[in-house]
């Protein structure tokens, strides 16, 4: 009888845990889990949710994006940057997105991840819109990590368009990495939770519940190339990638490879 009771108690605790994840609140309004990937199972990524970028894509980055650098193991999405001196493309990595499967407008995005915090590494959690070309489509950087003048930083940004093609207006917060490691020397070895709260009035970006950037959406108006629209009043899709080098990443140390960017979950609440 005690064994039966213990079994049902365990089941109840499991249900309670799932329920706690499925609803949250924002400004007193209840949010429900509308899209997520927990990266359970082993093998490949869920292709009904995620697509890939291929080749050399942007920012003069060193890596060749390919699907082979993504795996799902032990409940994690693993994006691995690799170096092979004998290969056609010596540095490879991956970039995944929900462009064709899922976009959303307003709500909460929550991502639990562990990043490779070394020079040359440029991991990101970000969003883009589909209506206009960049930057008038809008860009939200929930997380970027890279070195600025040799000093590692965590960044939380938003960008939108002006009257010039491919010329962005930025609201950017650059927080020295030392801010996070000063009281936690093991920060880089741990998983952390990045969160974006997005309403009609603001985008707020948090790291482990610490507010990093508060973006007033009354100011995020495109120029002529973006039709005078506010791109953050339009749907956005999710991207996760590990870039190497380029205009911001810094010069990698080849002995650091392979680099692993590990994502525990991605959740969207509305």
LINRASUL-V847252 format. One line per field, one symbol per residue. ss: DSSP state (@ for helix, = for strand, . for the rest). burial: + if it has 24 or more other ideal C-beta (glycine too) atoms within 12 Angstrom, else -. A space follows every 10 residues. Layout:
# LINRASUL-V847252
ss: ???
burial: ???
This chain:
# LINRASUL-V847252
ss: .@@@@@@@@@ @@@@@@@@@@ @@====..== =======... ..=....... ==..=..... ...==.@@@= ===..===== ===....... ===.===... ..==..==== ====...... =========. ........== ========.. ========== =......=== ======.@@@ @.....@@@. .=======.. .======..= ======.... ...@@@.... @@@..===== ====.@@@@. ...@@@..== =========.
burial: ---------- ---------- ---+-+---- +-+-+++-+- ----+---++ +++----+-- ++++++--++ ++---+++++ +++-----+- ++++++++-- -+++++++++ ++++++++++ +++++++++- ++-+++++++ +++++++--- -+++++++++ +------+++ +++++-+--+ -------+-- -++++++++- -+++++++-- -++-+-+--+ -++-++---+ ++++++++++ ++++++-+++ -+----++++ ++++++++++
